[in-house]
Amino acid sequence: MPALVQFVAQLPATLPAAVLVVQHFAPDSDGQHLVSRLARHTALPCRLATDGESIEAGTLYLAPPDRHLLAKDQGRAQLLVTKGPRENHYRPSVDALFRSAAVAFGERTVGIVLTGMLHDGTAGLEFIKRCGGIAIVQDPAEAEFPSMPQSALQNVAIDYVVPLGQMGQLLDELIGSPSNHPVTIPEDLKLEAAIAERVVGKIEEVNSIGHQVALTCPDCGGNLWEVNEGKVLRFRCHTGHAFTADVLLSSSQETLEETLWVALRMMEERKNLLGSMAMRGEGLYSVQQAERLEEITKHINRLREFLLNGGNGSNGHTSASIANAEG
């Protein structure tokens, strides 16, 4: 929020463009409080976006909490506010906004990614570039959280990398200059934008823009399709969830860790049961349970060490231990 405040403070009241903002915050946040905070630092009128309202130049629209903010232009430039599926685990999503704006306004679109964590906005800037627009990121060297601008730089041909304090001047110059030459809006982006507007897609539609892969959606458990177009590797499910490869990889790591903790809990329960059986048994039976108890205790210790160390240095060893664990 401090970076956003510093950015909007540079924008003049006569700005001949609308400013659409996605800020990552909690679903139960007070969006109106954030709008009021922005309004104290800019001459632009600021308000929470509402579904169906016209887009007016010289106005700042903030995506409401837990809602996607989309743009559309079919005879009238308007905003769409939806509770569609999350993209990169976010709602509102920068990628969803950038895609819709790129499809609606083509070369007249300028996308800006400021400080932030993870990868939201990377694919969105590529959407803007594919539609003839301009991509800008805050210089990661001065960003409080550099991963969002850094991810965009690593994956997209960014037009401008500038310090936050120079954003306003640059934007004023770009808006006052002739637009880029119009380009044909790619059909796959039109379709993805339409899916986001309708909240849910169809298998036939996703088949037309990607090919199914042996991966599952971390949000709904459905099948995933690898999107064919663009340089940023992306995946979608037919219910509308979308992910860049980096986000999907991070999700799979989290799921794997949760699964291993469940496995550890189940092995501990089995160890407790074997201990009781060894204590209550007699003779050879008791000896057999004690041996099984000793074996599973070794595997539990290895798995716990693996989890506590974050998997560093013993992945192969631990995997073998899990595979060979008693029972």
SULCORUR-V491576 format. One record per helix or strand. SS is the DSSP state (H for helix, E for strand). FROM is the first residue (numbers start at 1). TO is the last residue. If there is no record, write none. Layout:
SS,FROM,TO ; SS,FROM,TO
//
This chain:
H,2,8 ; E,19,21 ; H,31,39 ; E,45,48 ; E,54,54 ; E,59,62 ; E,68,73 ; E,77,82 ; E,87,87 ; E,90,90 ; H,94,108 ; E,110,113 ; H,122,130 ; E,134,138 ; H,147,155 ; E,160,162 ; H,164,176 ; H,187,198 ; H,203,209 ; E,210,216 ; E,223,227 ; E,234,236 ; E,242,244 ; H,245,280 ; H,283,308 ; H,315,324
//
